[in-house]
Amino acid sequence: MPFADPPRCAAWRHRDARDGFEVVFVAPEGDGWRLAGDTAAVEAGEAWAVRYDIGVDAGWTTRSARVSTRGAAGQRELSLETDGAGRWRVDGAPAGHLDGCLDVDLESSTLTNAFPVHRLGLEIGGQAEVPAAYVRAVDLTVERLEQRYVRLEGDVAGRQRYHYASPAFGFECELVYDAFGLILEYPGIAVRAA
């Protein structure tokens, strides 16, 4: 069952790994979506704030992202662009280490874990390896992040369940998405607030 079009805004309370809040505003743009959001948090005693503006096409493949961060070390900005086929440019320069990635994944954001789930449309029992252009929150370093999504049984009231794994971090959890394809709870990271 495909997801409904996203709501105009959504928000998450970040907890456990960090203490903070994220809000995103969603608007149609061409045949896709423009997602503009902010996360402010305290993590390991350090406060930081990230602002993002991400464009995705109708299939939820990332097309562009502008990210800025502010913390005790100062302010940084980053621009990502992709051709939608897995070739990226970071601040205008080719980024071959990201070849094959179709999604941006911001360390500071719960929202960005919605992109591959929307794009893949997995049936129950289906799974996919989904590398992403992973942007660290404080220094905006861009790395390739290998990820795996497996669609689980047990859809209830339009909610879909997935097993998520990120081997580089030794992290696995179950993610539950609402009828809009947005995470309701990201164990150890965030919970949906609106």
Steps between C-alpha positions, in 0.01 A plus 500: 500500500657831398533784746273806494644837402692646796341751738600867474710468816631239741712506815705261714635522854858372497584309816746251646790544251440876516247740650334724245225565251456478122232662288454478124271683260399321180387659173436359154767605249469402135429127499662452843535659842701771674580416863630786714583430861701576811641290782641650820651268757745441780716190456787395729477841668534693173219709350456517123239601245455373144285652225421301187323549169460180298339442161370155406331391179161326472664166585671649808849482349714784636581767242664767715573598857628815665608455861640747750613439855587723793679392815774605739759449224322745270275477197530285186299457181478218249338450161423157352367433152428174325385395156245258652695203360755484781768753401560785747670835528597638842549877498527477121773233494439141380466255791577154359485339845123560491440329163187289516340689789148626430424650841645760730499400869560779749636389838298784652168395344238232556319611184766377257436135593167542317665543159606140424177352638292723271727436203522122538135412559604161642245222537485311831814287522680714242842641579751735345855621551473877493827695515454869580697824490533541878556853633637534854321757718781714639771510231287416191743227390340294220558124505351197332279312747392144426148428627248218473120515518278190536120538490342308787156347543247659729369812324231653721284805426714609204825459693791311345783332692861464386815347641778755450873426520806724471802266527756784524342607829415147614142624524174313436144581597138478395353812343125563478373738233159669494262521202711790363821296515647700788663335800291485816781376724871460434625297799773681691475802268159670471123478534239673285356809670268633225 
